[in-house]
Amino acid sequence: MLHEVAITPSVFQTEGYSSREECDAHLQGIWTDVLERLLIRDLRNGEWYKQLAREKGRCPHAGQKLLKQLKATSRLRPFKPSLESAGTTPLEWCHEALASHDQEALTGVLACREVKREFRDNPLVASILQRHGSAWWNTATSGGAPRIGRRTADLVAAFELVLKTAKHVMFLDPHLDPASQKYAGFAQLLDCCRADRVEIHRVCYTGISGRTIPSNEEWEISFAKALRPVVQARGFHLEVFIWPDEHDRHLVTNLMSFHLGNGFATTTSEKAKMTCSRLSRVQSDCLQRDYDPQVNEPRHRFVVSP
């Protein structure tokens, strides 16, 4: 769902285009996609970003602003060096990106037209000028498959990248109960998280037609028993919120958020699927406000301690 790409420095720099105006136009053209739909590989443990920051005078205002936003919104993922020597030119950075792809698969590499000419036969490299003609670019910016499998392995495959790179994760499912058999795979999904803050939000009752309301103590014991081992292993802050009522199911993160037709309940059936749709930034922000305890008061909240 979240796609990781590499970008050669020349995409942000005026020299990669025929004019400053063309540079600005194409940077504006990728603005929303880069800041809402993609994760950018910060090559050589962040040296890619550091070089662009040192050479910011070569970037137009739009390029400098986009780089700052990438940093501020945590959309840069540092990646270990893949070649023996560090790159300085756009072509060398493209070689570094492709070498990193051999270590861990990228969705693609976005480059300027000159770099693409050197890699004209490599479909993984796309020119920013003809990006819409690239299959991987269209896939990455479309948001992923509208329906995904409901096995635990399917959910992990769909959301692992966003869970292991997001700083804030919210699991919203009105019936999420890690002690229930249909949520038996949830701990495995939770284990993908590397966030500082992880939250679970569910309703205060069990059942649909005949509702039962467990005590606050029962909720705390149930969640701690099922999820404490993951919290101990990963060391994040896990907080559970119990609400009076809710019906929708979502995965909300600072990087990308989704509406999930069947939530986090899983099955062993290979044929079972659910509809999954990506949320806009406005929708994601609205959800975070609705579930903010400073805005709306939950019935109960507690922390699952290590």
C-alpha positions in Angstrom: 0.0 0.0 0.0 2.8 2.4 0.9 5.5 2.3 -1.8 9.2 3.1 -1.2 11.0 4.9 -4.0 14.4 6.5 -4.6 14.9 9.9 -6.2 18.1 11.2 -7.8 19.2 14.6 -6.5 18.8 16.1 -10.0 15.0 15.8 -9.7 15.2 18.7 -7.1 17.8 20.8 -9.0 17.4 23.2 -11.8 20.2 21.7 -13.9 18.1 18.6 -14.4 15.6 20.6 -16.5 15.5 22.9 -19.5 14.5 25.9 -17.2 13.7 26.8 -13.7 10.0 27.1 -14.6 10.0 23.5 -15.9 11.7 22.4 -12.7 9.1 24.1 -10.5 6.2 22.7 -12.6 7.3 19.1 -12.2 8.1 19.4 -8.5 4.6 20.9 -7.9 3.3 18.0 -10.0 4.7 15.3 -7.7 4.1 17.3 -4.4 1.0 15.5 -3.3 2.1 12.0 -4.4 5.5 12.4 -2.6 4.0 13.8 0.7 0.9 11.6 0.9 1.6 8.3 -1.0 5.3 7.5 -1.0 8.2 6.8 1.2 11.6 8.1 0.0 14.7 6.0 0.5 17.4 8.3 2.1 20.4 6.5 0.6 23.7 5.9 2.4 22.2 6.4 5.9 21.0 9.9 5.1 23.9 11.2 3.1 21.5 11.6 0.1 19.5 14.2 2.1 22.6 15.8 3.6 24.1 16.4 0.1 20.9 18.0 -1.1 20.8 20.2 2.0 24.4 21.3 1.4 23.6 22.1 -2.2 20.3 23.7 -1.6 21.3 26.7 -3.7 21.0 24.5 -6.8 17.3 23.8 -5.9 14.5 26.2 -6.7 12.2 27.3 -3.9 9.8 24.5 -4.6 12.6 21.9 -4.3 13.9 23.3 -1.0 10.4 23.4 0.4 9.6 19.9 -0.7 12.8 18.6 0.9 11.9 20.3 4.2 8.5 18.8 4.1 9.9 15.3 3.5 12.0 15.7 6.6 9.3 17.2 8.7 6.7 14.6 7.9 9.1 11.6 8.4 8.8 10.4 4.9 12.6 9.7 4.6 13.8 6.2 5.4 17.6 6.0 6.0 19.1 3.0 4.2 22.6 1.6 4.6 25.2 2.2 1.9 25.1 -0.4 -0.9 28.1 0.6 -2.9 31.7 0.9 -1.6 32.1 4.6 -2.4 29.6 7.5 -1.9 27.9 9.1 -4.9 28.2 12.8 -5.8 26.7 13.0 -9.3 23.0 12.1 -10.2 24.2 9.2 -12.2 26.2 7.8 -9.3 23.2 8.2 -7.0 21.1 6.2 -9.4 23.7 3.4 -9.3 23.5 3.6 -5.5 19.7 3.4 -5.6 19.7 0.4 -7.9 22.3 -1.3 -5.7 20.1 -0.7 -2.7 17.2 -2.3 -4.7 19.3 -5.5 -4.9 19.5 -5.4 -1.0 15.8 -4.6 -0.5 13.3 -4.1 -3.3 12.3 -0.6 -4.2 9.2 0.2 -6.2 11.2 2.5 -8.5 13.8 5.2 -9.1 12.6 8.7 -10.2 15.3 10.6 -12.1 15.9 13.5 -14.4 15.9 13.0 -18.2 19.7 12.8 -18.5 19.9 10.0 -16.0 17.0 8.1 -17.6 18.9 8.2 -20.9 21.7 6.3 -19.3 19.3 3.7 -18.0 16.9 3.8 -21.0 16.4 0.0 -20.9 15.8 -0.3 -17.2 12.1 0.0 -16.4 12.8 0.6 -12.7 14.2 4.0 -13.6 11.6 6.6 -14.7 12.1 10.2 -15.9 10.1 12.7 -13.9 9.2 14.2 -17.3 7.5 11.0 -18.4 6.6 9.5 -15.0 3.0 8.9 -16.0 4.2 6.5 -18.7 5.9 4.4 -16.0 4.0 1.3 -14.8 5.6 1.4 -11.4 4.9 5.2 -10.9 1.2 4.7 -11.7 1.0 1.7 -9.3 2.7 3.5 -6.5 0.6 6.6 -6.7 -2.7 4.8 -7.2 -2.9 3.6 -3.6 -2.7 -0.1 -4.1 -5.2 -2.9 -4.7 -8.8 -1.9 -3.8 -9.3 -5.4 -2.3 -6.9 -7.4 -0.2 -6.8 -10.9 1.3 -8.0 -11.4 4.9 -5.4 -13.9 6.1 -2.8 -12.6 8.6 -0.1 -13.0 6.0 -2.1 -10.8 3.6 -2.5 -8.0 6.1 1.2 -8.2 7.0 2.2 -8.0 3.3 -0.1 -5.1 2.7 0.8 -3.0 5.7 4.2 -4.0 6.9 6.1 -1.1 5.3 3.8 1.5 6.7 3.8 -0.1 10.2 7.6 -0.4 10.4 8.2 3.2 9.3 5.3 5.2 10.8 5.9 7.2 14.0 2.3 7.1 15.1 -0.1 4.1 14.5 -3.8 3.9 15.3 -5.7 0.6 14.9 -9.5 1.4 14.8 -11.8 -1.6 14.9 -15.0 -1.6 17.1 -14.7 -5.3 17.9 -10.9 -5.8 18.1 -10.3 -8.4 20.8 -6.9 -10.0 20.8 -8.3 -12.8 23.0 -10.8 -13.8 20.3 -9.9 -16.4 17.7 -10.8 -14.2 14.8 -8.2 -11.7 15.9 -5.6 -14.3 16.7 -3.3 -12.8 14.0 -3.4 -9.3 15.4 -0.4 -9.7 17.6 1.6 -10.6 14.4 0.5 -7.4 12.8 1.2 -5.4 15.9 4.7 -6.9 15.9 5.5 -5.1 12.7 5.2 -1.7 14.4 8.3 0.4 15.2 6.4 3.5 16.1 6.9 5.6 19.2 3.1 5.6 19.8 0.7 2.8 19.0 -3.0 3.0 19.8 -5.9 0.6 19.7 -9.5 1.9 19.6 -12.6 -0.3 20.1 -16.1 -0.1 21.6 -17.0 -0.9 25.2 -19.4 -3.8 24.5 -19.1 -7.3 22.9 -21.7 -8.9 20.8 -24.0 -7.2 18.3 -27.7 -8.1 19.0 -27.2 -9.1 22.6 -24.6 -6.7 24.0 -22.4 -7.4 27.0 -20.3 -4.7 28.7 -17.1 -6.1 30.3 -15.6 -4.2 33.2 -12.6 -1.9 32.7 -10.5 -4.4 34.6 -11.5 -7.2 32.3 -10.4 -5.2 29.3 -7.1 -4.4 30.8 -6.4 -8.1 31.8 -7.5 -9.3 28.3 -5.3 -6.9 26.3 -2.3 -7.3 28.6 -2.4 -11.1 28.4 -2.5 -11.1 24.6 -0.3 -8.2 23.7 2.2 -7.6 26.5 4.8 -10.0 24.9 4.8 -7.9 21.7 5.1 -4.6 23.8 8.0 -6.1 25.7 9.8 -7.2 22.5 9.3 -4.0 20.6 9.4 -1.4 23.4 6.7 1.0 22.0 4.0 2.8 24.0 0.7 0.9 23.5 -2.5 2.6 24.7 -6.0 1.2 24.4 -9.0 3.4 24.2 -12.5 2.0 24.9 -15.3 4.1 23.3 -19.1 4.1 23.9 -19.9 3.3 20.2 -18.3 3.2 16.7 -18.8 1.2 13.5 -16.0 2.0 11.1 -12.7 0.3 10.8 -9.5 2.1 9.9 -5.7 2.0 10.1 -4.4 5.5 10.7 -0.8 6.5 10.6 1.3 9.7 10.1 2.4 8.4 6.7 -0.8 6.9 5.1 -4.2 5.9 6.4 -6.8 3.4 5.2 -10.5 2.4 5.5 -10.8 -1.4 6.0 -14.0 -3.1 5.2 -13.5 -6.0 7.6 -11.0 -4.5 10.0 -8.3 -6.6 11.5 -10.2 -9.9 11.9 -8.5 -12.6 9.9 -9.4 -16.0 8.4 -7.4 -18.9 6.9 -9.4 -18.8 3.7 -7.3 -17.9 0.6 -10.4 -16.7 -1.1 -11.7 -14.2 1.5 -11.1 -10.6 0.7 -12.1 -7.1 1.9 -12.3 -3.7 0.4 -9.4 -1.4 1.3 -9.3 2.3 0.4 -6.7 4.9 1.0 -7.8 8.0 2.9 -6.8 11.6 2.0 -4.7 13.6 4.4 -7.8 15.6 5.3 -9.8 12.4 6.2 -6.9 11.0 8.2 -6.5 14.3 10.2 -10.3 14.3 10.9 -10.1 10.7 12.2 -7.2 11.6 14.5 -9.2 14.5 15.9 -12.3 12.4 16.5 -10.3 9.9 18.5 -8.2 12.5 20.3 -9.1 12.2 24.1 -8.5 15.9 24.3 -11.4 16.4 21.9 -13.8 13.5 22.7 -13.7 11.6 26.0 -13.4 7.8 25.8 -15.2 5.6 28.3 -11.9 4.1 29.4 -8.2 4.2 28.5 -5.2 2.3 29.7 -1.6 1.4 28.8 -0.3 -2.1 28.1 3.0 -2.0 30.0 6.1 -4.0 29.2 
